[in-house]
Amino acid sequence: MKKLSTKHYFKLIAFLIILSTVPVIITGSLSYWQSSKAIIDYSNDEKKQNIFQIKTNIEQALRYVDLSTTYFVRSTQTKQFLNENMNALAFEDFHKLRRDLNHLQTLETGIEDIVFVSFKEDWLINNNGLVNLDAKTNEQIHEGYMNTPKKTSWILEKSSDIQFPNATKNSCSHYINLVKKLPILSSDPTGIISVLIPACELTEIMAESNDSESFLILDENNQTISQSNPSYIGEDGYIPTSLFNKIDREATKGQFNYTFNGTEFKISYETSLYNNWTYLSFVKLSDLHVKSSSIGWITLLIISILLIISVIFAVIGSKVLYKPIKRLKNAINPTTAASSNRNEFELIETHIESLLSQNNQLEQRVQNQVTQLKQLFMMRLLQGKVSESELHTKIKNFHYVESWSWLTVFSLKVDAIDQNKFNKNDQDLILFAINNLMEDIIPSEQRFTPVVLNDTQTTILITDCEKDSDYTHLINQQVELIQQKVKELLHLSVSIGISLRYVNLCDSNKAFKESKEALKYRLKMGESSIIYYKNLNRRYSSIAPYPVAIKNQIFDAIKLSEKGQATEEIDKFFDYIDQHDIHHQQLEIILSRFFYELFELKELLGISVEDFDSTEMITHYQNLHSLEEMKEWVVHRIVQPLITNLDAKDESKNKRISDKMIRIIHENFNKDISLDIIAAELHYNPNYLSSIFQKETKFSFSEYLLRYRLNKAKDWLTTTDKSVKDIAEELQYNNSQNFIRSFRKMEGITPGKYRLRYKSKEA
């Protein structure tokens, strides 16, 4: 067995080494080849661009000289000078011509001398002045420059071969000579102009080459005009004929490899269409391969490291991979594993066959988990996480009913937990108990698996009812049975929200949301509510206003520490909510606003209430099950402790003066009351009381009195049958018209219309 194990172990090592190293080698080789090729291609493109740039720079300078000279010689004045005898009488013309020639030399083109010759008058003018030509010199210049086939020619000459006497030619051994026959448009020229540019000047025009590149310019006769790095091809500039043969004269540019003086070069060239000069770039191939060779060494180093790592991981991985096989074999039969000569895989195969023989037992164990899988499926379905393609498979696998007429979603919540029997922490256990009860109450062919989602028990009910009456009867029967059983067994009341009916199971998520939406209305409907989504008023046609007046009465009672009055006003607040058809979203807005303002009042008074000590407690009402329970929480847990703590605070600190003033106003609003009367009663200066009252209440004394009287008027208008005239008299108005104007200014409508509007809402 040991030999067999070693054999499989080394096979595994070899396989892993081959599997890990071959891709590394292939990838590294391809990477080196591609990167080297990319570097060389980039360098070649760069050299072509350099050649083009140098050619453009030099041609631009030469064209500029050519155009400037042409412009000069084509002028009428220059033509006149050409046929004029430059004697002492023509000194002014000579001076003007010299000035124009000097102006041409000021151009930044490296011009060393400009020679202007008239064969007809036998004179020559250049930097050194005027020279009269004898017949021999005239003929020598004529033969040297007038035999060119073109009117304008660029000629490369040694400084010693220049035919012009007295010409300036001291800065370079070779000169580029621009020769133009004059007049330009004449078929019988009588003079020439010559522009002498030192050939070495082109080296300065060319961009400075680095150590790894040299540039060379050849004229159309393959003579070397200029070079940027003599170390490449020698100081003499000699170019062998074989190199010229490599240049394709029919193509304007190209590249080729050439060995020169034992060194292999990459030569790029481009021929100018302007003067047929050829620009060459010399780059040593060894320099091109320096970068790629450095990449090659780096690639080789990386590959070597990766290969070493691959071998290490192959050895370690083989041990790790083989260890489970060895342990599995020993675990199958530890007593005989060491002495057995059978392949370990044969032992594993035998054991698997033994496991397959126990398939019935395993299937039974799996069935025990089906219920949990069904519940998980239903949770995902209700949350909208099951696709339509998955539904058919799941229904078939879980053996659900595959056909029905309608489906409806029930969502159930516990109304209130009996604290004598259950703890609030037992809510999850209660919901699971109800969930199990649902499975017993409703037959499996009429439902899917019941589930618990957060604080809600949910069941999808399916029916075969065709008539609406039969469907409604069945739903009501099931709901009443559920509430009855929960009441009998758990002694708890529950509310149930019922969705619209649907055909497709994929609409379960929508139906689930509808059932939860319906449950939100149990807050107003009370315990043991059965709420159909279809019966909800979702049009929001009537919106009850926020009861500001009642809220102000509550807050005033709190400030005055009147527990009885505060309790009465809270009753009015919740009666107002209960009497109006308020949509649950609007109800949440009203309640949230009320509790937030109540919390602000508590903070303003500087009172601490244990069950209302943070903004998080503002939303505690959402955990309550009815308006009655909410009212009890507000009265006993918030308002009464708030008033008690406020009284305790007032015993150690004088009440605020403004509170005393408010109390006097509330007690004497129906009497002739003024700030002076209150000041006399409290023994304070009226102006001082006015500023204190304004600071504390944000209202002036007269404005607060007016508002309080109008709030009383609104209360009497809606709760009594008192006439407008009686109310005006009781509120100390001189006449009813003044009262009506004040009321309309404050409320926007007359008292009579206000009473009619309130009664229409109640109706």
Summary of the structure (lengths in Angstrom):
residues: 763
radius of gyration: 54.9
end to end distance: 97.4
largest distance: 145.5
contacts: 2187
relative contact order: 0.05
helix: 60%
strand: 13%
